[in-house]
Amino acid sequence: IRCYMEKSDKRTRKLLKNLTDIIFVIMIAVLAIIYLPGLAGYKGYCVLSASMQPKYSVGSMVYVRHADMQDITTGDVITFYINEDTLVTHRVVGKESESGGFLTKGDANEVNDGGTVLYDNIVGKVAFSIPLLGYVSSWISSTSGKSIVIGVLLVIMLIEIIAGRVERMSCTNVLQ
């Protein structure tokens, strides 16, 4: 069996394969960066406002881990619920001895937040953040983002299948 392929066909197929491999690796890497910390007990949240700038800019992804009440001290950045649907990530500026709660403030804000944050409303302490990753995470979590990611993966698979078949079809049996 001998295979005859034009040099330009080989180069085109190799370029296409390399391109699809690169896109695939980038997609897997981004998904891993976003979701792997969850396996270690971290929850990721997108920063939506500028209240914590310059430490955490809009679009950053903060990773939060549960913390016991005694482990939260002044200067720590915590994520907490202000109502059923709304999370806030602000810095602890004091502890309220009477209620056992925490006083918080956004780094970019002039005044403390109104009210005391009770321990039951705290999700945890911010462990680390990745700038701009929140934008990517929000987009991937959207319906259109999921559709595009799945579509790209399907196109990559289709290209790989077609490229393999074309290569096999270009081989011909030749009598020696």
C-alpha positions in Angstrom: 0.0 0.0 0.0 1.4 3.4 -1.0 -0.1 6.7 0.0 0.0 9.6 -2.5 -0.6 13.1 -1.1 0.3 16.4 -2.4 2.7 18.4 -0.2 0.2 21.2 0.0 -2.5 18.8 1.1 -0.2 17.5 3.8 0.6 21.0 5.0 -3.0 22.0 5.0 -4.1 19.0 7.0 -1.2 19.4 9.5 -2.0 23.1 9.9 -5.7 22.3 10.5 -4.9 19.5 13.0 -2.4 21.8 14.9 -5.0 24.5 15.0 -7.8 22.3 16.3 -5.4 20.8 18.8 -4.4 24.3 20.1 -8.1 25.4 20.3 -9.0 22.2 22.2 -6.1 22.6 24.7 -7.0 26.2 25.3 -10.6 25.4 25.9 -9.7 22.5 28.3 -7.2 24.7 30.2 -9.8 27.6 30.7 -12.4 25.1 31.9 -9.9 23.5 34.2 -8.9 26.9 35.7 -12.5 27.8 36.2 -13.8 24.5 37.7 -10.9 22.6 39.2 -10.7 24.7 42.4 -14.2 23.5 43.2 -12.8 20.0 43.7 -10.5 21.5 46.4 -13.5 23.1 48.2 -13.3 26.6 46.7 -16.3 28.4 45.2 -15.7 30.8 42.4 -17.6 34.1 42.1 -17.4 36.9 39.5 -16.7 40.4 40.8 -19.5 42.6 39.5 -18.7 46.0 41.0 -15.7 48.2 41.6 -16.2 48.4 45.4 -13.1 46.3 46.0 -10.7 48.0 43.6 -7.8 48.0 43.2 -7.5 44.6 44.9 -10.3 42.9 43.0 -11.3 44.5 39.7 -14.7 44.1 37.9 -14.5 40.9 36.0 -12.1 39.1 38.3 -12.9 35.7 39.7 -12.6 35.3 43.4 -12.3 31.9 44.9 -13.8 31.5 48.4 -13.4 28.8 50.9 -15.4 28.2 54.1 -13.9 29.6 57.2 -14.8 29.1 60.9 -16.0 32.2 62.7 -12.8 32.4 64.9 -10.7 32.3 61.7 -12.1 35.5 60.3 -10.2 38.5 61.5 -10.0 42.2 60.7 -8.5 42.7 57.3 -9.8 39.4 55.8 -11.9 39.6 52.7 -15.1 37.6 53.0 -18.1 36.8 50.7 -21.5 37.0 52.3 -25.2 37.1 51.6 -27.0 40.5 52.1 -30.3 38.8 51.0 -31.3 35.4 49.5 -30.1 36.3 46.0 -27.2 38.8 46.5 -23.6 38.1 47.5 -21.1 40.7 48.4 -17.3 40.4 48.8 -15.9 43.0 51.2 -13.2 43.4 53.7 -13.8 42.9 57.5 -13.1 46.2 59.3 -14.2 45.2 62.7 -16.1 42.7 64.8 -19.4 43.5 66.6 -19.0 42.0 70.1 -22.7 42.2 70.9 -24.1 40.3 68.0 -20.9 38.4 67.1 -21.1 39.6 63.6 -18.7 41.5 61.4 -18.4 45.1 60.1 -17.4 45.2 56.5 -16.4 47.8 53.9 -15.5 47.8 50.2 -11.9 48.9 49.7 -13.0 51.6 47.3 -16.0 52.8 49.4 -15.8 55.8 51.7 -17.9 54.3 54.5 -18.6 51.0 56.1 -21.4 48.8 54.8 -24.7 49.4 56.6 -25.4 46.7 59.2 -23.6 43.8 60.7 -22.8 40.6 58.8 -23.8 37.6 60.8 -21.8 34.4 60.6 -24.7 32.5 59.2 -24.6 34.7 56.1 -20.9 34.2 55.4 -20.0 32.0 52.5 -16.3 32.1 53.4 -12.9 33.9 53.0 -11.4 34.9 49.7 -8.4 32.7 49.2 -7.2 33.9 45.8 -8.4 35.6 42.6 -7.8 35.6 38.9 -8.2 38.9 37.0 -10.7 38.9 34.1 -11.6 35.2 34.5 -15.0 36.2 35.8 -15.9 37.5 32.4 -15.0 34.2 30.8 -16.8 32.2 33.5 -20.0 34.3 33.1 -19.9 33.9 29.4 -19.3 30.1 29.5 -22.2 29.8 32.0 -24.6 31.6 29.7 -26.8 29.7 27.3 -25.0 31.2 24.2 -21.6 30.5 25.8 -22.4 26.8 26.4 -23.8 26.5 22.9 -20.7 27.9 21.4 -18.3 25.8 23.5 -20.3 22.6 22.6 -20.4 23.7 18.9 -16.6 24.3 18.8 -16.0 20.9 20.3 -18.3 19.3 17.8 -16.6 21.1 14.9 -13.1 20.0 16.2 -14.3 16.4 16.4 -15.8 16.6 12.9 -12.6 18.0 11.5 -10.6 15.3 13.1 -12.9 12.6 11.7 -13.0 14.1 8.2 -9.2 14.6 8.1 -8.7 11.0 9.1 -11.0 9.8 6.3 -9.5 12.0 3.7 -6.0 10.7 4.6 -7.2 7.1 4.3 -9.0 7.8 1.0 -5.8 9.3 -0.5 -4.0 5.9 0.0 -4.4 3.6 -3.0 -3.4 0.0 -3.5 -0.7 -0.3 -6.0 0.6 -3.6 -7.4 4.3 -4.0 -7.1 
